[in-house]
């Protein structure tokens, strides 16, 4: 009996504590950013939009972008972010994981071969800083990203083709692009 009375008091105390606390609800968030990626082959433009939900200092969303590094691709990814402090100006960390979709599936520009491109993986991790501007936030981030792409090249038949494998030989290429990126954007 004393045990039951104890648990009833604990439950009532818990209810008073819960009622006294401020309720924070998840909210919609959107981040639109432009950036530059640079690595061994050159530098290129990146565009991204990420939409999702934020709760306290965490946010999660789905992002899509345009990546012009080497071959133009469309990364489709899940974005996870964590603000370091619960303030209007704070550093943050982020991680993106998804697939890298080629913009052009088939290359028809070469007379002697035909290339078909397949999806690869997309990863982006980094740190950043956000500053409150009225109801918006300005974001600046620096990260490391990697995108992969798969190419299947079929060499067209030639009259005097003495290569190993004969005519219409197929070649497979797997590309991995590692690069740094600097991005700036606005979020709400």
C-alpha positions as CSV (number, residue, x, y, z in Angstrom):
1,X,0.0,0.0,0.0
2,X,2.8,2.4,0.9
3,X,4.5,1.6,-2.4
4,X,1.4,2.5,-4.4
5,X,1.0,5.8,-2.5
6,X,4.7,6.6,-3.2
7,X,4.2,6.1,-7.0
8,X,1.0,8.2,-7.0
9,X,2.9,11.1,-5.4
10,X,5.8,10.7,-7.9
11,X,3.3,10.7,-10.8
12,X,1.5,13.8,-9.5
13,X,4.9,15.6,-9.0
14,X,5.9,14.6,-12.5
15,X,2.7,16.2,-13.9
16,X,3.4,19.5,-12.1
17,X,6.9,19.6,-13.5
18,X,5.7,18.8,-17.0
19,X,3.0,21.5,-16.9
20,X,5.4,24.1,-15.7
21,X,7.9,23.6,-18.6
22,X,7.7,25.5,-21.9
23,X,6.7,23.3,-24.8
24,X,9.0,23.4,-27.8
25,X,7.4,22.0,-31.0
26,X,9.2,20.9,-34.1
27,X,9.2,23.5,-36.9
28,X,9.6,23.5,-40.6
29,X,13.1,24.6,-41.8
30,X,14.4,25.4,-45.3
31,X,18.0,26.1,-46.3
32,X,19.0,27.3,-49.8
33,X,22.7,27.7,-50.5
34,X,25.3,28.2,-53.2
35,X,28.9,27.1,-53.1
36,X,32.1,26.2,-54.7
37,X,33.8,22.8,-54.7
38,X,37.5,22.4,-55.5
39,X,39.7,19.4,-55.8
40,X,42.3,17.7,-58.0
41,X,40.4,18.3,-61.3
42,X,39.3,21.9,-60.9
43,X,36.7,23.9,-59.1
44,X,32.9,24.1,-59.8
45,X,29.6,25.5,-58.7
46,X,27.2,23.8,-56.3
47,X,23.5,24.7,-55.7
48,X,21.5,23.1,-52.9
49,X,18.1,23.3,-51.2
50,X,17.3,21.4,-48.0
51,X,13.9,21.2,-46.5
52,X,12.9,19.5,-43.2
53,X,12.1,19.9,-39.6
54,X,14.1,21.3,-36.7
55,X,13.7,20.6,-33.0
56,X,15.7,22.5,-30.4
57,X,19.3,22.4,-31.7
58,X,18.7,19.5,-34.1
59,X,17.5,19.5,-37.7
60,X,16.9,16.8,-40.3
61,X,15.8,17.2,-43.9
62,X,15.9,16.0,-47.5
63,X,18.1,17.9,-49.9
64,X,18.6,18.1,-53.6
65,X,21.1,20.0,-55.6
66,X,23.1,20.6,-58.8
67,X,26.8,19.8,-58.7
68,X,28.9,20.9,-61.7
69,X,32.2,19.3,-60.5
70,X,33.7,17.3,-63.5
71,X,30.3,16.0,-64.7
72,X,27.0,17.7,-63.9
73,X,25.1,15.6,-61.4
74,X,22.1,15.9,-59.1
75,X,22.8,14.8,-55.5
76,X,19.7,13.7,-53.6
77,X,20.5,13.3,-49.9
78,X,19.4,13.3,-46.2
79,X,20.8,16.2,-44.3
80,X,21.4,16.1,-40.5
81,X,22.5,19.2,-38.5
82,X,23.3,20.0,-34.9
83,X,23.7,23.6,-33.6
84,X,26.4,23.6,-31.0
85,X,24.6,26.3,-28.8
86,X,21.0,27.1,-28.4
87,X,21.5,30.7,-29.5
88,X,20.7,32.9,-32.5
89,X,24.4,32.9,-33.5
90,X,26.1,29.5,-33.2
91,X,28.5,27.2,-34.9
92,X,27.0,23.9,-36.3
93,X,28.0,20.6,-37.7
94,X,26.3,18.8,-40.6
95,X,26.4,15.5,-42.4
96,X,24.8,14.6,-45.8
97,X,24.4,11.1,-47.2
98,X,22.6,10.1,-50.4
99,X,22.9,9.2,-54.1
100,X,24.5,11.1,-56.9
101,X,22.4,11.0,-60.1
102,X,24.0,11.9,-63.4
103,X,22.4,14.8,-65.3
104,X,23.0,13.2,-68.7
105,X,22.5,9.4,-68.7
106,X,23.9,8.8,-72.2
107,X,26.8,10.7,-73.9
108,X,26.1,11.0,-77.6
109,X,28.9,13.4,-78.5
110,X,31.6,10.9,-79.3
111,X,31.6,9.1,-82.7
112,X,33.7,6.1,-81.7
113,X,32.1,5.2,-78.4
114,X,28.9,5.6,-76.4
115,X,28.9,6.1,-72.6
116,X,26.1,5.3,-70.2
117,X,26.2,6.8,-66.7
118,X,24.8,5.2,-63.5
119,X,24.1,6.6,-60.0
120,X,26.8,6.7,-57.4
121,X,27.0,7.7,-53.7
122,X,27.2,11.2,-52.3
123,X,28.6,12.2,-48.9
124,X,29.3,15.6,-47.4
125,X,30.4,16.5,-43.9
126,X,31.4,19.8,-42.4
127,X,31.2,22.7,-40.0
128,X,29.7,26.1,-40.2
129,X,28.4,29.2,-38.5
130,X,24.9,30.7,-38.6
131,X,23.9,34.3,-37.8
132,X,20.4,35.6,-37.2
133,X,19.1,38.3,-39.6
134,X,15.5,39.2,-38.5
135,X,13.6,36.0,-39.1
136,X,16.2,34.5,-41.4
137,X,19.6,32.9,-40.7
138,X,22.8,33.5,-42.8
139,X,24.8,30.3,-43.0
140,X,28.4,29.8,-44.0
141,X,29.9,26.3,-44.0
142,X,33.1,24.5,-45.0
143,X,33.1,20.8,-45.7
144,X,34.6,17.8,-47.4
145,X,32.5,16.0,-49.9
146,X,32.8,12.9,-52.1
147,X,30.7,11.9,-55.1
148,X,30.9,8.8,-57.1
149,X,29.8,8.1,-60.7
150,X,29.8,4.9,-62.8
151,X,30.4,4.9,-66.6
152,X,29.9,2.1,-69.0
153,X,31.6,2.8,-72.3
154,X,30.8,0.8,-75.5
155,X,33.4,1.3,-78.3
156,X,31.6,1.2,-81.7
157,X,32.8,-1.3,-84.3
158,X,35.4,-0.1,-86.7
159,X,36.5,-1.7,-90.0
160,X,40.1,-2.4,-88.9
161,X,39.7,-3.1,-85.2
162,X,42.3,-5.5,-83.9
163,X,41.9,-4.7,-80.2
164,X,41.7,-7.5,-77.6
165,X,38.1,-8.4,-77.1
166,X,37.1,-7.7,-80.6
167,X,34.6,-5.2,-81.8
168,X,32.1,-3.4,-79.6
169,X,34.3,-3.8,-76.5
170,X,32.8,-2.6,-73.2
171,X,34.8,-0.8,-70.6
172,X,33.6,0.1,-67.1
173,X,34.9,3.1,-65.2
174,X,34.2,4.0,-61.6
175,X,34.9,7.7,-60.7
176,X,35.4,9.0,-57.1
177,X,35.7,12.7,-56.7
178,X,37.0,14.0,-53.3
179,X,36.9,17.7,-52.8
180,X,36.4,20.6,-50.4
181,X,33.5,22.9,-50.5
182,X,32.6,26.4,-49.2
183,X,28.9,27.2,-49.2
184,X,26.8,30.2,-48.2
185,X,23.1,30.4,-47.9
186,X,19.9,31.6,-46.2
187,X,17.6,29.5,-43.9
188,X,14.5,30.0,-41.9
